Amino acid sequence: MASIKLTGDTSGEITISAPAVAGTNTLTLPATTGTLLDTNSSLASSKLTGALPAIDGSSLTGTGNFVKLAGETLASDVSSISFSTSVITTTYKTYILYSRLQPKTDNARVIIRMNDNTGSLLTTVSDYQSQVYRGSGVDFSDTTTSSIYPVSSAGNATGEYAFYKHEFSEPRASDKQTTFLLHGTNVTSAGDIAMVQGGGLLSVAEDNQGMTLLFDSGDIASGSSYVLFGVKS
């Protein structure tokens, strides 16, 4: 192994060594004055330039408790938005979904349905239970619903849409019923407010392998958006 030794003016020396099998490589030094970094050096963030590569934030610390898992603004109308087991995993016990959705059909309601432990969508009235308290209108409580159901609806004219926050817990735990909190504001077909707060749950404790966000009638309009976060324990 070849080495170059640089001796200090008063004491000590620095050895630059090439590996025994070095290959044919060139180390080009810059034509500027600077300091070389090693494993003990620190680098100020002001020295970083260019685009950083995408990283998995699930193991980072000091970044807050929310980890973004999915989200987009729709480029075209869709019938529903689905989240598979590659998104809703056993990594997190709690998830938060924000959505701003405009229906294609007037007076449609934002609903959520889960998959059972085989991946099949649950759609019957024996699958869900919902309770909703409304700013106006009649409150709602039913142990036999076919979805997580908000009662109030949104209009589909310009400026009308539904804005919701769904929090849900333990979707992948086979020994616990998946539970929901929902907070929403609908701009109705009359351009008025229809606020809802409530909760829901799955009637059976099982590993819910996926989730679907949709309207109870018609498609979700292009320009609608959503974002899903996992909450670190």
N, C-alpha and C positions, 0 to 999 in steps of 0.2 A: 504494500500500500504506500503510495507516494504522498509526501506531506511537504507543506511549506511552513516554516516557522518565522513568525514576526516577533522580534525581540523589543521589549519596551526600553525607553531611554534610560531608565534608572533600575528597573527590575522586571522580572516576569517575562512571559512570552505567550503568544497566541499561535496555535497550530491549526492550519487548514489542511484537512486530509481528504483525499479521494478514496472511494471504496476500492477494494481489491479488484472487483470486476466492475469497472467504471463505464463501459460502453463508450460511445462516441458522442459526447455532449459538450455544449458550449454554455458557459456562464457569462452573460454580458452585463457589465457594470454600467450604471447610468452615468452620463456626463454631467452630473450635478453633485452638490455637496449634500450629504444626508447621513442618516444613521441606520444601520442594518438592524432588523428585529430578530429576536430569538424567542424561544419558548417562555422566557421569563419577562418578555416585553409586554407593554400595554399599548393599545392603539386607540387614539381619540376618535370619536364618531365623526368629527369634522373632517377627518382624513379619508373617509369612505366616499366613493363616487360610483356612479353607475347604478344599474338595477340589481337588487339583491335577489338571489334565487328563492323560490317558494320553499317554505319549511313547514313541518308538522308541529303545530303549537301545543299539542296535547300534553307534552312533557315539560313545557316551559314553566318557570316560576316567576312571580312578580308581574304577571301580565293580566291579572284580574281573573275572575272565576268563569267568565263566559268564553267558550270556544266555538267559533263559527263552523258549522258543519255543512250548510247548504244555503243557497239563496240566489235569486235572479229576478230580473224584470222580464216579463214574458214578451217575446217578439211576435207572438201570434196567439189566437184564441186556443184554449185547451179545455178539455172536458174535466180535468182534475189534475192535482199535483200529488205525486206519490213519493214516499220516503221508504226505502228498502232497509233490510237489516245491515247493509253496508254503511248506512247513515245512522239509523237508530240501533245502537249496539249496546252491549253490556258494560261499556266503559263508563257511562253516566247513569245515575239514578233519576235525575231530573233534567227535563228539556224545556226550552222556551221557544215558541214559534210566534213571530210577528208577521202579520199579513195585511196588505192593503189591496183589496180585490174589488173589481167592478163586475157585476153580473151582465151577461148578454141578455138574460130574461129579466124583465121588470119584477120587482118584489120577490127576489130570491134570498135565501138564507144561507149563510156560511155554516157548513157542517163538517164534522170530522168523523171518519170511520177507521177502525183498526183492523188488522189482520189477526186471525187466530193463530194457534201454535203450529199450524201446517202451512201458513202463508195465505189462506183464503180470506177474502174480505168479509167482515161481519156486517150484515145488512138487515137483520130481523129485529122485531120489537122486543125480543127477549135478550138482546145483546147489551143494551145500554140503559143507564138511568141518568136523568138530567133534572136540575133545579135552576131556575133563572129568575132573577129579580130585575124588574124593568123600571126605568125612570117614568114611564107612562104606560098605561095598559095593564092587563091582568098578569100577575106573576104566574110562574109555571112550575109544577112539580110532577114528575111522572117516572115511575120505576120500569116502564116498558116503552122505550123509545128505540128507534132504529139508527140512531147516531147521537153524537154529542151535539145537542140541539139548542140554538140560541133564541128561538121563538121570533124575534124581531127580524125584519127583512130590509134590504137595501134596494134603491132604485138603480136604473141603468142609463139614465139621461146624463148629459154632460155635467160634471161636478158631483154626481151621486156615486157612492161606493160604500164599502164596509171596511172598517179598520179594527183588527182584533189582535189580542194577545192571548195565546193559549199556553198555559203551563201544565205539563203533565209529568207524572211521577211513576217510576217502577214499570215501564212498559215491557221490559224484558225479563222481569222476575216471574218465574212460574208459580210461586207461592203467594203472590200478591195481586190484587185487582188494580189495574191501571186507573189512576185518578186524574181528574182535570180541574183546573181553575180557568175561567174565561172572563175576559173583560173586553167589551166591544162598544163601538159607536157606529151606528148605521146612519147614512144620509138616505132618508126614505124617498119614495117616488114623488112625495110632495115637497121635497127639499128640506124636511124637518129632521130633528134629531130623534133617534131611537137608541137609547143607551141600555146596555144589558150587563149584568154581573151575575156570575153563577158558577156552577160546578157540575161535574158529571163523573161517571165511572163505568167501567166495564163490569158486567154482572158476574163474570166468571174469572177467577184467578188463573192466568195462564201466561205463557211467553207470547206476547203480541208481536208477531214478526212483520212489522211494517205498519204504515199509516197513510191515509189518503185525505187530502184537503179538497173540498169541492163545494159547489152550491147545490141546494136541494132541487133546483130546476135550471136547466140550461148550462152553458159553458162559462168559463172564466175569461174575461176580455183581455186582449193584448194590452200591454202597459201596466197590468197588475203586477204586484211584486210581493216577495216574501223573503224571510231569513230565519233560519233555524239555528239555535245555539244549544250546545251541551253545557251543563252547569257542573263545574268541578266540585267535588265534596270537600 
